[in-house]
Every structure is written in C-alpha cells, then in structure tokens.
Amino acid sequence: MYLVMGGSGFLGRYIIKNILELTQDTIVATYSSTKPVFQNERLKWVRADVQNREDIDNINSIIDAGTKIIYLCAYHHPDKVEENPQLAWNINITSLAYAVNALTKAGCFYYSSTDTVYGEGGLDILFKEDDKPNPVNLYGKHKVLAEEITLAKNFNVVRFPFIIGTSLVEAKRHFFDKIYSDLQAGVVVEMFEDSYRSTLSFNQCAKYLVQLIEKYGACEEKIINIASDKPLSKYEVVLKMCDDYNLDKNLVKPISINNCEGIFKAKRAKSAVLDNSKIKKLLGYKKIELEWE
C-alpha cells in the first residue's frame, strides 16, 4: 500500500499515475479541499488538513503496517511564504513534525524537497547531496528544517529540480499548459535565458521516485537528488517544447533574470544545478534528460 500525502497536486497526480502503472499496490491519497474527479478501483481519496492532528491520526488508522509513504504537503510558493510566514510555518514545519511521528505504520517515508535548499549556484557548480544547504529565501529555510525533521526519524528526502509538464489536475493549469496555449494562440512569451535548473517533467520525477521506493523501500541513501544530466534555462525548456510539439520558436523571447525586478517578491537563486550521479547509480540509468512522458 502507498499513502500519498498531498496526492491532489500536480506532482501527486503523476505519482498516483505511476504507482498504478508500475505496481499492483492500493493507494490512499489525500486532498485538502475539492475531491479530485479521477477515480480508480485501487485508489481511495481521503480529505485531510495536515494542520488537523485528528486527520493525521485517522489516516494512520486506515493504512496498513509497512505502508510506503510519500509526503508532498507544503505551503510552497516562495512569495506566499514571505507574505504568510506563520501559516507557512504551521504547514511546512509543525504539521510535518507531527506527521512523521504519528504515521507509525510507515514502512518507508519519502519527504519531497527541492533544489532551493542549496541556494545560489551556477553552471560550473553541481550541488551534491552532502553539500551544506544555503537557501536564499524563507521557503528554502523551511525546506531545510523540514528535511532535518525527516532525517531525525531516519526517513528519506528527495530533492527535486524545477518540474514542468501538462497538468493532470482537473480545471487547474500548470506553467506548461499556459505557455503551450499562448504559443498555440500566437502570443509572444518571455523566458529567462540565464537562470539554470536541472529540469525534469512531472512524469519523470514521479516515475523515478516510485522506482526508487519499489527497489529499495527505505533507502540507505537518505538524501537523493532527482535531476537531469543537462541544466536548462526556462528559455531552452520552452524551445524544446516548441521542437517537440511543433510550436513557433519565433514567439519565444529570451530575457535576463537580472532584469526581473517586480516579478518576484521573495529572493530567488539565479541558478541551482544538481548532481544526479546518485539517482542514476541507484536506478541503473546511464543518462537522464528532460522528457515529457
């Protein structure tokens, strides 16, 4: 059995998709407000507010001993975290601390983290899992502390890069969908050409995580980067979209992140490139490049 905490979000839906495709397990998945439309005979949706301890205790009572847990719940937009620090703390830190202690039936527990914990990098810097975190904003600091809480229980942390792909969430578009529809409509889009991340698709991140859990359960490698071999700017990512989906490249205009004043409220690291040698070794991949499916 899998428990996907935060299964109704963008990544959560792809994780559910991959569990159904790659395993024979049943799934309990949580949502916070609107119950997802997607149904499957092996999937049970449970409404849960991670700030409500009774909800967490209820989930522990309905899962099996040895359940494989993936924890995705977070207050994750850096600007919103800066605007609502107390709410962000309650969700990102207090609720997680209770969950890792209360979910006593966990066979393994994987916490979803992010490349933002590393802080400012560059094309010539490949962040390894044992590099000291140095986040540049409050969201990143929350993630570092959440990782420490998870690791204190001897659970696992996976650090994801910038993730992109079409949304599986009903009536909610992702960045990918918005860019795709603009380009189809002939609208010019501006993308940063000098900010680099180890970008992967939602489907790839979900697949690698499920493969990791299926192969190792509670992996001895406690922190694992899930990332591509080749860092890409968002400009390059959208050019790849154009190539793969037959869209007009001439509509994509490069801009510099140095001229982004007014776009973001919270500070952002210009680039964060991840070393992915560990995940490739664990799963036996020779290369990992951005693919949509």
N, C-alpha and C positions, 0 to 999 in steps of 0.2 A: 504493500500500500504506500502511496505517496500522499503527503499533505503539502499543498502549495498555498502558502500564506501570501495573499495578495494576488490570487490567480486571475482576477478580472482585468488586470492591467495589460499593457502592450506585451511585455516580456512574459508575463504569466500565461497569457493565452497561447503563446508559442511553446512554452514549456509543457502545458497540457497537451497540445497537439503532438509534441514529440514523445511524451510518455505514452500516449495512446498508440503511436506508430511504432515505437521501439520496444515496448514492454507489453506484458499482459496484466499489469497491475491495475487495481482500482485506485481512484483519486478522490480525495476530499480537497476542495478548493474554496477559499474564502473570498467574499466580496464585501464591500463596506456600505454600499447604498442600493444601487439598482442591480437586481439579479440578472446576470447575463442570459441572453437568449439561447446560446449554444448548449445543447444537451447531448449526453451520451450515456449509454447504459452502465458504463464503468465510472461515470463521473457524478459526484454529489456536491452541489453547491451549498455552502453554509454562510449565512450572513454573520459577520463578526467585526466588531470595532476593537482594534488592538489595544485601545485605551481602557476597554472594559474587561476587567480581570475575570468576571464571570463568563464572558465569551471565550476567553482563552481556556479556562478550566473546562468548559463544555466541549471544546474541540478535543482536548486531551482525553475526555471520556468516551469519544466516539471513534477515535483512531485505534489501530491495532498496535500491540507491542512490536517494536522493531520498525516502525513507520519511517520512511525516508522523507525528511522534511526539507523543503526549500522555502526560505524566508525572504520575501520580496517587499514587505511592507515598509514604506518610508514616506516622509514628507520631503520630497526630493528636489524641488526646483530651487536653485540657489538664491534667486531673488526673493522668493516667497519665504524661504528660511530666514533671510535677513529681516523681512518685514514682520514675521510672526515667530520670533525665537522661542517663546515659551511653548507654543503649540508644537513646533518642530522638535523641541527637546522631549516633550511628553511622548511623541510618536516614535522618534528616532532612537531615544535612549531609554527612557523609563519603561515604555511598553516592551521593547526588546529585552531588557533585563528581566522583566517578569516572565516573558515567553520562554526564554532559554532555560529558565529554572522550572517553569510549570509544565512544559511539554515533556513529561517524564518518560513517555513511550518512544522517544526518538531512537531509531536505530542509527541514524546519522542526521546531521543538521548542517545545511549549507546556507550561509548568510551572503546575500547579494550586495557586494560593494562596488567600488568604482575607481577609475584611474585618477579621480580628483584628489585622492588621498596623497598622491605623490607630490603634487604641487607643480611648479614651473619646470619644464624640461625643454627639449629641442630635438631636432632630427639626429643629432650626434649623441643623444642620451637615451639609452634603453633602460627603463626602470625595471629592476628585478624585484621579486617578491620580498627579499630581505633588505631592500633599501629603506632608509628611515623616512617615514611619511613627513611631508612638509606642506600641508594644504594651505591654499591662499584665501579660502573663504570659510564661513561658518558651517556650510553644508559639508565641506570636506572634513572639518574638525569633528563634526558629529559622526561621520563615517569612520574616522579613525577610532573614536571612543567605542562605537558600536562593534567594530572589529575586535577590540580588546576584550569587550564583554563576551563576545562569541568565543574567542580563543581561550578565555579563562575557564570555559566549560569544556574545553578540549574538542570544540566543534570546528567546522571548516569555513573558510572565507574564500569566495571567488571575486576577483576584481575584473569588472567588465570595462571595455572602452566605450567610445561613442557608438551607440547602436542605432541602426536605421532599417526601415522596411515598411511594407504596407501593413496597415492596421487590421487585426482580426477582431477588434473591439467594435461592437455594433454602434453605429452613429457617433463614432469618435475617430477623427482622422489623426494620423501622425504627420510629422515633418515631411516624410517621404511622400505621403498622399497629397499634401498641399503643394509641394514642389512639382510633383507629377501633373496635377491638374492645371497648375499655372502654365507649365510648359506646353501642355496639350492645347491650352487656350491661346497660346502665342504671347504670354506675358513674360517680360524680362525678369529674371531673378538674379539677385546679387549674392555671391558666396565668398567666404573668406578663402584666400589663396595662400596665406602664410601662417595658418594655425593647423597643426598636425595632430592626428589621433590614430590609434591602431584600430580603425573602424571595422566592424563586422555587422552582419544582419541579425535581426531578432531570431530568425530561424537557426542560424549558425550558433549563436550563443546558447540558445535553448538546447540544441542537439548535443553540443559538446558537454554541457553540464549534465544532461541526462546520461550520456555515455560514460562520463566520469563516475557518476553515482552507481550506475549498473555494474561497472567494472570493479570499483574499489569499495563501495559503501562509504564508511568513514575513512577517508584517505589519510595516509600518514603525512603527506604534504599538506600542511594546514592552511597555507595561503597559496592560491593559484591564480595567475593572470590568464584570462581568456581573451585572446587578442590575435590580430592578423600579423603576417610577416612584414607587410609593407605599410608604413604610415601614409595616410592620405589627408589632404586638406578637404574641407567640405566642397570646395570648388572642383577638385578632382573626383570626389564621390559623385557629384551631380553630373559631371561629364561622363562618368561610367554609366550612370542612369540613362543618359542620352544614347550612348552606344548600345546598351542592352535592350532598350525599349523603343528605339527608333524615334527619338525626340530631337529637337533642333538645338544643337550646341551653341549656335549663334545667339540664343536667348540667355545664355549663362554668362554673367559678367563678374570678373574677379574683383574683389575689394580687399583692403588690408584690415586686419584686426586692430592695427594701431589707430585706425580711424573709426572705432566703434563706440565712441562716446555717445551716451544716451540710449544705446541699445540694451546694455546690461546695467543693472543696479549693483549687483554683487560682483566683486573682482573675479576674473576668470584667468586660469593659467593659459598662456598663449598656445602651448603645445604640451602634450603628455603622450609619449610613445612607450609602449610596453614591450618587455622581453617575453616572448611566448615559448621559449625553449622547453619549459617545464610541462606545459599542457601538451605540446607535441610529443614529448617523450612518454608521458603517461598514457596517451591515447594512440601512439604509434603513427602520427601524421608526419609526413615529410614536409608538407607546406600547408599553410592556412592563408587563404586570400579571400577578400570580400566576394561573396556570392549571395544572391538574393534568396535562393532556395537551396 
